[in-house]
């Protein structure tokens, strides 16, 4: 993963974009905390993000759990789904 401060990103933006296009993770930090990421986009301008096998497994297990508990539902958006599955909850 490549990290750059905001000041570094201002002077090296082209190189950071090239790194993202090569598939490298590029994170912009403010102080010591991650603040943003540079990711490639597809022809429509949508982020060309990939999901790791571990993330896909996690999402599938969450969906199975919701189905088993009878609480499966349609989420309004990807953000709503993410909020629902990352919220701590008690398991039976």
C-alpha positions as a printed Julia matrix, in Angstrom:
92×3 Matrix{Float64}:
   0.0     0.0     0.0
   1.24    3.44   -0.88
   0.59    6.26    1.6
   0.98    9.97    0.97
   0.25   13.06    2.99
  -1.98   15.72    1.49
   1.06   17.88    0.73
   2.8    14.94   -0.99
  -0.35   14.15   -2.95
  -0.47   17.71   -4.28
   3.01   17.41   -5.75
   2.86   13.72   -6.78
  -0.74   13.35   -7.93
   0.18   11.99  -11.36
   2.41    9.3    -9.87
  -0.24    8.34   -7.29
  -2.85    7.99  -10.02
  -0.45    5.84  -12.06
   0.1     3.62   -9.01
  -3.67    3.22   -8.52
  -4.09    2.32  -12.19
  -1.44   -0.4   -11.74
  -3.57   -1.85   -8.94
  -1.68   -0.45   -5.98
  -3.66    0.76   -2.97
  -3.13    4.51   -2.6
  -4.19    6.15    0.67
  -3.99    9.86    1.46
  -3.39   10.55    5.13
  -4.12   13.63    7.2
  -1.72   13.59   10.1
  -1.43    9.88   10.82
  -5.04    8.97    9.95
  -6.26    7.71    6.57
  -8.45   10.39    4.98
  -9.05    9.34    1.37
  -8.06    6.85   -1.28
  -7.25    7.1    -4.96
  -8.93    4.34   -6.96
  -9.26    3.73  -10.68
 -12.65    4.23  -12.35
 -14.35    2.31  -15.15
 -15.53    3.8   -18.46
 -18.67    5.15  -16.74
 -16.71    6.93  -14.03
 -17.69    4.44  -11.32
 -14.97    3.23   -8.94
 -13.39    0.06  -10.31
 -13.13   -1.63   -6.94
 -12.63   -5.31   -6.34
 -13.81   -7.32   -3.37
 -11.36   -9.69   -1.72
 -12.34  -13.31   -1.19
 -12.4   -12.69    2.56
 -14.79   -9.75    2.14
 -17.03  -11.75   -0.19
 -17.09  -14.62    2.32
 -17.98  -12.2     5.11
 -20.86  -10.73    3.11
 -22.17  -14.17    2.16
 -22.05  -15.31    5.8
 -23.88  -12.18    6.93
 -26.6   -12.81    4.34
 -26.91  -16.46    5.45
 -27.17  -15.35    9.09
 -29.91  -12.83    8.27
 -31.83  -15.51    6.36
 -31.45  -18.04    9.19
 -32.61  -15.5    11.78
 -35.52  -14.4     9.62
 -34.31  -10.82    9.56
 -33.13  -10.69    5.95
 -34.33   -7.58    4.17
 -33.72   -5.52    1.08
 -31.46   -2.55    1.81
 -32.03    0.85    0.22
 -28.45    1.27   -0.94
 -24.98   -0.22   -0.63
 -24.3     2.31    2.14
 -27.39    1.19    4.08
 -26.34   -2.45    3.67
 -22.83   -1.66    4.89
 -24.2     0.2     7.91
 -26.51   -2.71    8.73
 -23.81   -5.39    8.6
 -21.13   -3.45   10.4
 -23.34   -2.42   13.31
 -22.46   -4.58   16.35
 -25.27   -6.92   17.26
 -25.8    -9.77   19.66
 -25.95  -13.24   18.25
 -28.27  -15.86   19.7
